[in-house]
């Protein structure tokens, strides 16, 4: 039976190349997750900014124009104070966890892994100038370097 991993038949592949494909799949999954979390957070910040802008405009029109009673005016003032604080907290979370930056780092590492795997399989580049018995070790070392670059 054929074992498919990341669309590649791995039944005759060495353990090191299988591990490289597994790491690539993990990076791809995490990249997608970080990208969606970062996009959601940025979208929420933009939406809340729009809400605050509308609240300020409505406050100017209705409160300053005297068309709203005192209770409504107080609610507007509280929301105009609370929403910017909430936006600041969300921006601090985004700056702390750097979701978009992490997704780009993982995407780069994922592409480097795929490139390294196909270079290994085609026996091209640096694999061409070294003995065949060393290729597996070279792949492991290069995958280790890519992994270390992601972790730093």
TAURSUL-V45609 format. One record per run of one state. SS is the DSSP state (h for helix, s for strand, l for the rest). FROM is the first residue (numbers start at 1). LEN is the number of residues. Records with the same first field share a line. If there is no record, write none. Layout:
SS=FROM-LEN + FROM-LEN
This chain:
l=1-3 + 6-2 + 10-5 + 64-6 + 98-1 + 123-2 + 128-4 + 152-1
s=4-2 + 8-2
h=15-49 + 70-28 + 99-24 + 125-3 + 132-20
